[in-house]
Every structure is written in structure tokens, then in C-alpha cells.
Amino acid sequence: MKFSTKAIHVGQEPDKETGAVIPPIYMTSTYAQEAPNQHKGYDYTRAGNPNFKNLEATLASLEQGKVATVFSSGIGATTALVSTMKQGDKVVITSDLYGGTYRLFSRVFKQFGIDFTSVNTQDLVAVETALKASPKFIFLESPTNPLLRVSDIEAISALAKKYNVLTVVDNTFATPFFQNPLTLGADFVLHSTTKYIGGHSDVIGGVVVTNKEDWKEKLDFARMAIGLNPSPFDNWMTTRGIKTLALRMARHEANAKQVADFFKHHPKVKKVYYPGLAEHPNHEIAKKQMSGFGGIVSVEFDLSLEQSMKVVSSFRFFTLAESLGGVESLVDHPASMTHASIPKEEREKNGLSDGLIRFSCGVEDAEDLIEDLDSVLKNF
Ligand SMILES: Cc1ncc(COP(=O)(O)O)c(C=O)c1O
């Protein structure tokens, strides 16, 4: 079965009882039992719900994995994985990654004795050195948020196996449409389904997909025990969004390519970050492991910080907002918004300057998006 057929049909069989083509939303917190613990597979929605199961089947299939567990958010998915660790365990994380993930490691798990090391995972020598310290997981984001750096998933997964370390890949930016980390040797793939998978900026969610069937129970347990469950309604919305994932991603990418090209030739632009550009430092790895380069373009303008701040709030179609991956274009200033929780010193060490602007290219008409960018930049 090919990608879009899976996105539309797997986990989406018509309802057996009524014939409804679209499985209903099971808005229930609990389930009737015939006798204590005698039920039809569900007892309480924090532990499970048919809408979770349907979405898990779709996502496992799209990521070419055996099992999936859905969560309340991308951060919830990371929390579930880390909750399987013990005090004194270590984790290696990509040095450029979503600020909220960094905050989770630095301000929450660290207090519980989970040690983390931030490593430039584009450097395989640095990765191997970090793996020698026997972390439990290596946590990659590829491409990264917001600098669009690409790590060699196949090479890192192979190295990690050598040292008995589990590889987790946050595949939020690429989506399963452009990249399948499990087929490259990763042990877990994680998404903020809030982004492209949901696709309409109207729902928060997360998922972990794996081929390790014994981990399904562990991750379901973490969801139930910690209360990381999504709502049935949110899962139904995400399931609805997924059906057009392939169509949307093709358009997001086409628009991003045009936006990257526009910026590349613009006199007010100092640097464009987009893995689809031949001059991107990780372009060759991106080409090897991804079938497309996604919809996010980050830019450093040749403007003062004050001018850049005016630019971000002047667009007509690129709304200044947190998040990304929706049908509507968004613009973000990482240093003060999505990545403000990373100390400035740490941000700058990893190349995230105060002047960086991140564009999430939506699926509007490219001509309108370019005109919007052009007409604002003309004033600076
Ligand atoms: C790459 C990446 N991973 C994880 C997350 C966290 O996901 P959520 O906001 O759904 O908790 C985000 C959020 O922006 C993200 O960009």
C-alpha cells in the first residue's frame, strides 16, 4: 500500500455497528463493565480509547513501524520515553533543537537525576565520543528546529547500536512523507503531531512509533500512569488532518523552495537555511535520507535586530506566531519565542543568533507569499 492510501485507509475502517464511513469520536471518559474487569478492551480513557487506537494504526503504518502510542503533545511523547529512565541515566541530545525539548531536559529531568549532554550530531566523531559514556538514548532532531541541520540518521543509528544506545529521531519537520527514520535504523521515531501531521494549527498532539513491540506496553503504561493521554476529539481531528498529508507536504515544499530561492537572491538577506539548497552544509545527507526537504526556511537578514523585529510583525500572510506546519504561513523569532527557554549563551554557541527568523511556508499560492515578503522587505 502506498503513502496516501495508508493515510486514508489504515485505522479508518467504516464503523461496524452503523456503517459510518468515518469512525466516530468516542467522547467518553469511562466504559461499562459486565463484571469487575470484564469489558470490551477499554476501561478508562486515560488508559485507552478507540480514537487513540485508530490514529496509532495510521501513524505506525506511515512511519513503517509496528506499533505506536499517541500522547497529549510532542513534549508528552518525549516525557514518556524519558520516564523509562532511572536516576543517574544519561541521554545525548542534538545541540540545535526545539527550545521546549531542551527545557524539558535542562529544567525538569535534570532535577530527577537524568543527565544530558548536548552534542553537534553532524559531527560523527563527537557523536561516538558521547556514545562511549553509555547514555541510554541518543535523541536526534533532523532537520533541526530552527537551523534545519541534518544528521546522518543511518550512520548514527549504526554507531549507537555498537554502543548499545537507543536512537530516537524527532521527525516533526520532515514528516513520514519525506523521511522514515525507522528504515534508516533508528529505534524510535517521535512527532509533535501538532505540526504537519495535524496540519491545521487546531490541535496539540504527539506520538512515538517503533518496531520494538515490547515497548508498546511501556509507552502505553507511561501515558496512563503519568496522564499523558490526548483527548479523543483531538485524535479524531489529527486523523482527519493526516488524510491530506501527502498533498500538503508536496505544496509546503514547493512553496518553501520558492521562498528559499527568493531570499537567496534578496539583497537584505545575509544567510538562508534550507536543506534543499545545494549550498546547505548537510545537503548531501538530506538528499540521501529524505525524499524532500520540507516547508521551513530560516533566514538571517542584513538588518539591525530592531529592523528584523519590525519585519516579523509586518507580514500580511505570514502570521507572527509560535508553531509551524499548518496550512497557513507563520513566522517566528526563535530567540524570543520558541527557543527563549535556551539560555542566550547556549543558543549562540549552537549558532542560533538573535537575528534569526523562521518561516513556516503554508499551502497558500506561492505568488502571494513572495509578494508579501517582497512588499515588507522593500520598506527596510
Ligand atoms: C521539532 C519539535 N519537536 C517537538 C515539539 C514539541 O511538540 P508539542 O508542542 O506538540 O509539545 C516541537 C514544538 O514546536 C517541535 O518543533
The ligand as a MOL file (V3000), in Angstrom:
LIG
                    3D

  0  0  0     0  0            999 V3000
M  V30 BEGIN CTAB
M  V30 COUNTS 16 16 0 0 0
M  V30 BEGIN ATOM
M  V30 1 C 10.7020 19.6740 16.4160 0
M  V30 2 C 9.7280 19.7430 17.5460 0
M  V30 3 N 9.6250 18.7030 18.3920 0
M  V30 4 C 8.7680 18.7170 19.4360 0
M  V30 5 C 7.9660 19.8020 19.6880 0
M  V30 6 C 7.0380 19.7930 20.8730 0
M  V30 7 O 5.7730 19.4810 20.4440 0
M  V30 8 P 4.4220 19.9870 21.1790 0
M  V30 9 O 4.4010 21.4560 21.0670 0
M  V30 10 O 3.3600 19.2710 20.4080 0
M  V30 11 O 4.5230 19.5180 22.5780 0
M  V30 12 C 8.0270 20.9010 18.8230 0
M  V30 13 C 7.1690 22.0790 19.0640 0
M  V30 14 O 7.3400 23.1280 18.4780 0
M  V30 15 C 8.9290 20.8730 17.7350 0
M  V30 16 O 9.0470 21.9160 16.8780 0
M  V30 END ATOM
M  V30 BEGIN BOND
M  V30 1 1 1 2
M  V30 2 1 2 3
M  V30 3 2 2 15
M  V30 4 2 3 4
M  V30 5 1 4 5
M  V30 6 1 5 6
M  V30 7 2 5 12
M  V30 8 1 6 7
M  V30 9 1 7 8
M  V30 10 2 8 9
M  V30 11 1 8 10
M  V30 12 1 8 11
M  V30 13 1 12 13
M  V30 14 1 12 15
M  V30 15 2 13 14
M  V30 16 1 15 16
M  V30 END BOND
M  V30 END CTAB
M  END
